[in-house]
């Protein structure tokens, strides 16, 4: 059982690193003042440009966060490893 715990801890560390990288790679949701001051209008093509990549990043963030929470609970159970 000690081998299983070691494997889970390694997977947990990989998930932590991946979650950090995915969150840092995402863009902010608001354009801020620069978009409104300079008069940049969002067109249909401007809004949807790269949407598939952004959607994939959001989905992977959700999946990694769920795995992070589940593994946190599993590793903190008081089992006889």
C-alpha positions in Angstrom: 0.0 0.0 0.0 3.0 2.3 0.5 3.6 2.1 -3.3 0.1 3.2 -4.0 0.4 6.2 -1.7 3.7 7.2 -3.4 2.2 6.9 -6.8 -0.8 9.1 -5.7 1.6 11.7 -4.3 3.5 11.8 -7.6 0.3 12.2 -9.5 -0.9 14.9 -7.1 2.3 16.9 -7.6 1.9 16.6 -11.4 -1.7 17.8 -11.2 -0.6 20.7 -9.0 2.0 21.8 -11.5 -0.3 21.4 -14.5 -3.1 23.3 -12.8 -0.7 26.2 -12.0 0.5 26.3 -15.6 -3.0 26.2 -17.1 -4.3 28.9 -14.8 -1.4 31.2 -15.6 -1.8 30.6 -19.4 -5.4 31.9 -19.4 -6.2 35.4 -20.5 -8.2 37.9 -18.3 -11.9 38.2 -19.0 -12.1 42.0 -19.1 -10.4 44.3 -21.6 -9.9 47.0 -18.9 -9.8 50.7 -19.7 -7.5 50.5 -22.7 -10.2 48.9 -24.9 -12.9 51.4 -24.0 -10.7 54.5 -24.2 -9.1 53.7 -27.5 -12.5 53.0 -29.1 -11.7 49.4 -30.0 -15.0 47.8 -31.0 -15.4 44.0 -30.5 -16.6 42.5 -33.7 -17.9 39.0 -34.1 -14.5 37.8 -35.4 -12.6 39.6 -32.6 -14.7 38.0 -29.9 -14.6 34.5 -31.2 -10.9 34.5 -32.3 -9.2 31.6 -30.5 -12.4 30.6 -28.7 -11.7 26.9 -29.0 -8.3 27.3 -27.2 -9.9 29.4 -24.5 -12.7 26.9 -24.0 -10.2 24.0 -23.8 -8.2 25.9 -21.2 -11.3 26.5 -19.1 -12.4 22.8 -19.4 -8.9 21.6 -18.5 -8.9 23.9 -15.5 -12.2 22.5 -14.2 -11.0 18.9 -14.7 -7.6 19.5 -13.0 -9.3 21.3 -10.1 -11.7 18.4 -9.5 -8.8 15.9 -9.6 -6.9 18.2 -7.2 -9.7 18.2 -4.7 -10.4 14.5 -4.9 -6.8 13.5 -4.5 -6.4 16.0 -1.6 -9.3 14.2 0.2 -8.0 10.7 -0.7 -4.5 11.5 0.5 -5.7 12.9 3.8 -7.9 10.0 4.7 -6.7 8.2 7.8 -6.0 4.9 6.1 -3.4 2.3 6.9 -1.1 2.9 4.0 
